[in-house]
Amino acid sequence: TCSPSRTAEPLEYHRSFLKENCRPDGRELSEFRTTTLNIGSISTADGSALVKVGNTTVICGIKAELTNPTVEAPGKGYIVPNVDLPPLCSSRFRPGPPSEQAQAASQFVADVIESSEVIQTEDLCIERGKLCWVLYCDLMCLDYDGNLLDACTIALLAALKNTKLPEVTISTETPEVNLAKTRGLHIHKHPVSASFCVFDDSILIVDPTAEEESLKTAQLTVVTDEEDRLCTVHKPGGTSLSGEKLQECISRATARQREIQKLIDKVTRSVKTAQ
């Protein structure tokens, strides 16, 4: 028998691998692609990180600005994430307003920030009702090959850990910013996401490539923190998942959280020693 062609019959081609419990790129079903991290690469940002998960590459730059707290939350600052999928990262994206996928990714990142309490927004308040920090977290995908959300959460967390804010004193009416004195943010929790695709309603794979995503019957992203708290379960449509499969995803996500937190800490330490 002749084996199915990747271009003519992509689903059959993938099935022929999944039958053998492996994938076209040689990974096992529950294996993530190699993940690498650089931090502090954008010198003009207050914090930054560049993440690669396989070929999928996301850069996050954080800019802090002084602003007035909102009327509803006078004792809090706020965080505004934005995910950009420019045409340069894949031929599937067109120039113009943000695609549906970019908007959904921005919303997902905002949900993770809120549900995980990665930062307590009270820490961003300088003077109640008068002055606070807003952190603009811009995430840009430079190369899209599936699993955008996991790359975004790693980039965000690493960039927040790398962010330094100048000291602000309010003596007179105008706040004084002392750029010579900076402090890091207090990272309250370390949320990490793990994304899965389901094939033929039954086979579960982790960290899908763009090709694998295009053949899925369902997808799921699970976010956990270092205390094994479940922060977010994101499942956009598709077929339903059994409780057993969901449990499998959660335990894989917990293990991934440990791996990524170790990676971020290691890179953060090496940058500190280099300075």
DRENZABA-188816 format. One line per field, with one value per residue (C-alpha): residue number from 1; residue in one letter; x, y, z. Coordinates in steps of 0.25 Angstrom, whole numbers, plus 5000, padded with zeros to 4 digits. Layout:
% DRENZABA-188816
num = NUM  ...
residu = A  ...
u = X  ...
v = Y  ...
w = Z  ...
This chain:
% DRENZABA-188816
num = 1  2  3  4  5  6  7  8  9  10  11  12  13  14  15  16  17  18  19  20  21  22  23  24  25  26  27  28  29  30  31  32  33  34  35  36  37  38  39  40  41  42  43  44  45  46  47  48  49  50  51  52  53  54  55  56  57  58  59  60  61  62  63  64  65  66  67  68  69  70  71  72  73  74  75  76  77  78  79  80  81  82  83  84  85  86  87  88  89  90  91  92  93  94  95  96  97  98  99  100  101  102  103  104  105  106  107  108  109  110  111  112  113  114  115  116  117  118  119  120  121  122  123  124  125  126  127  128  129  130  131  132  133  134  135  136  137  138  139  140  141  142  143  144  145  146  147  148  149  150  151  152  153  154  155  156  157  158  159  160  161  162  163  164  165  166  167  168  169  170  171  172  173  174  175  176  177  178  179  180  181  182  183  184  185  186  187  188  189  190  191  192  193  194  195  196  197  198  199  200  201  202  203  204  205  206  207  208  209  210  211  212  213  214  215  216  217  218  219  220  221  222  223  224  225  226  227  228  229  230  231  232  233  234  235  236  237  238  239  240  241  242  243  244  245  246  247  248  249  250  251  252  253  254  255  256  257  258  259  260  261  262  263  264  265  266  267  268  269  270  271  272  273  274  275
residu = T  C  S  P  S  R  T  A  E  P  L  E  Y  H  R  S  F  L  K  E  N  C  R  P  D  G  R  E  L  S  E  F  R  T  T  T  L  N  I  G  S  I  S  T  A  D  G  S  A  L  V  K  V  G  N  T  T  V  I  C  G  I  K  A  E  L  T  N  P  T  V  E  A  P  G  K  G  Y  I  V  P  N  V  D  L  P  P  L  C  S  S  R  F  R  P  G  P  P  S  E  Q  A  Q  A  A  S  Q  F  V  A  D  V  I  E  S  S  E  V  I  Q  T  E  D  L  C  I  E  R  G  K  L  C  W  V  L  Y  C  D  L  M  C  L  D  Y  D  G  N  L  L  D  A  C  T  I  A  L  L  A  A  L  K  N  T  K  L  P  E  V  T  I  S  T  E  T  P  E  V  N  L  A  K  T  R  G  L  H  I  H  K  H  P  V  S  A  S  F  C  V  F  D  D  S  I  L  I  V  D  P  T  A  E  E  E  S  L  K  T  A  Q  L  T  V  V  T  D  E  E  D  R  L  C  T  V  H  K  P  G  G  T  S  L  S  G  E  K  L  Q  E  C  I  S  R  A  T  A  R  Q  R  E  I  Q  K  L  I  D  K  V  T  R  S  V  K  T  A  Q
u = 5000  5005  5005  4996  5002  5004  4999  4987  4982  4987  4978  4981  4996  4995  4986  4997  5006  4996  4993  5008  5007  5016  5015  5020  5031  5036  5029  5021  5007  5009  5022  5024  5033  5047  5044  5054  5054  5061  5058  5061  5064  5056  5064  5054  5043  5041  5041  5042  5043  5045  5039  5040  5032  5037  5036  5025  5032  5025  5032  5026  5029  5024  5022  5018  5011  5006  4991  4978  4972  4958  4946  4942  4955  4962  4973  4977  4986  4983  4989  4985  4990  4989  4993  4997  4997  5004  5005  5019  5017  5009  5002  4989  4988  4985  4988  4978  4970  4973  4968  4958  4969  4977  4965  4962  4977  4977  4964  4970  4983  4974  4966  4979  4984  4971  4968  4982  4985  4999  5000  4992  4987  4987  5003  5002  4995  5003  4993  4979  4969  4980  4992  4995  5003  4996  5005  5003  5007  5009  5010  5015  5016  5028  5026  5013  5013  5002  5000  5000  4994  5005  5015  5008  5006  5021  5025  5016  5020  5035  5034  5026  5037  5047  5039  5045  5038  5044  5041  5031  5029  5018  5022  5016  5005  5013  5019  5034  5039  5053  5058  5071  5063  5055  5049  5043  5029  5024  5020  5009  5006  5012  5001  5006  4997  4997  4989  4984  4977  4968  4968  4956  4949  4958  4973  4979  4992  4999  5005  5000  5007  4999  4996  4991  4982  4976  4972  4966  4952  4954  4964  4967  4976  4978  4985  4990  4999  5010  5000  4993  4981  4973  4972  4966  4960  4959  4951  4947  4936  4938  4934  4932  4943  4941  4944  4956  4962  4961  4968  4979  4980  4981  4992  5000  4998  5002  5015  5017  5016  5027  5036  5033  5035  5048  5052  5048  5055  5068  5068  5065  5077  5086  5082  5085  5099  5102  5099
v = 5000  5014  5023  5036  5049  5060  5071  5063  5055  5063  5056  5042  5045  5050  5038  5028  5034  5035  5020  5018  5028  5038  5051  5055  5064  5052  5056  5047  5051  5058  5064  5079  5085  5091  5104  5115  5128  5142  5153  5168  5168  5181  5192  5203  5195  5194  5179  5169  5155  5146  5132  5121  5108  5100  5111  5119  5132  5142  5155  5163  5177  5184  5199  5206  5219  5228  5230  5233  5220  5217  5222  5208  5204  5216  5208  5199  5201  5193  5184  5185  5173  5173  5161  5165  5155  5163  5157  5155  5143  5135  5136  5133  5147  5160  5174  5183  5182  5171  5157  5149  5140  5152  5158  5144  5143  5157  5153  5140  5147  5158  5146  5139  5152  5154  5140  5136  5149  5149  5163  5169  5182  5189  5188  5197  5208  5220  5229  5225  5231  5240  5233  5219  5211  5205  5193  5192  5178  5177  5163  5161  5148  5148  5133  5126  5111  5107  5108  5123  5124  5116  5125  5137  5133  5130  5143  5151  5144  5145  5160  5164  5157  5166  5179  5190  5202  5215  5221  5232  5242  5252  5264  5275  5275  5268  5254  5253  5241  5236  5228  5225  5217  5205  5193  5180  5176  5166  5154  5148  5136  5128  5124  5115  5110  5096  5095  5082  5077  5066  5057  5049  5052  5043  5045  5056  5063  5074  5087  5086  5091  5100  5088  5080  5091  5091  5076  5076  5073  5081  5089  5093  5101  5099  5110  5106  5112  5108  5104  5095  5104  5104  5118  5117  5106  5111  5103  5110  5101  5087  5074  5071  5064  5053  5056  5046  5054  5067  5061  5056  5071  5077  5068  5070  5085  5084  5077  5088  5099  5094  5093  5107  5113  5106  5111  5126  5126  5120  5131  5142  5137  5137  5151  5156  5150  5155  5169
w = 5000  4997  5009  5009  5004  5013  5004  4997  5009  5022  5031  5026  5027  5041  5045  5040  5050  5062  5060  5064  5076  5069  5061  5047  5054  5063  5076  5085  5087  5100  5097  5096  5085  5090  5097  5098  5105  5105  5114  5114  5099  5096  5103  5101  5108  5123  5122  5111  5107  5094  5094  5084  5085  5073  5062  5068  5073  5081  5087  5098  5102  5114  5115  5128  5128  5139  5139  5148  5154  5149  5158  5160  5165  5172  5179  5167  5154  5142  5132  5117  5108  5093  5084  5070  5058  5047  5033  5034  5044  5034  5021  5027  5034  5025  5028  5034  5047  5057  5052  5060  5065  5070  5078  5084  5088  5094  5102  5107  5112  5119  5125  5130  5136  5144  5148  5152  5160  5154  5159  5170  5163  5177  5175  5163  5171  5175  5181  5184  5174  5168  5162  5157  5147  5135  5128  5113  5110  5095  5090  5075  5068  5059  5054  5055  5055  5064  5079  5080  5094  5101  5095  5099  5114  5115  5108  5117  5130  5127  5123  5135  5144  5136  5137  5146  5150  5154  5168  5168  5179  5181  5188  5181  5171  5160  5163  5162  5155  5159  5147  5155  5165  5160  5166  5160  5161  5171  5163  5172  5164  5152  5142  5131  5120  5113  5100  5094  5081  5079  5067  5062  5075  5083  5081  5090  5086  5093  5087  5073  5061  5051  5042  5054  5058  5044  5046  5060  5064  5077  5085  5099  5107  5122  5131  5145  5155  5164  5175  5165  5164  5152  5147  5133  5124  5110  5100  5087  5081  5076  5081  5096  5104  5114  5129  5128  5116  5124  5136  5127  5121  5135  5140  5128  5130  5144  5140  5129  5139  5147  5135  5130  5144  5145  5131  5134  5148  5141  5130  5140  5149  5137  5132  5147  5147  5133  5138
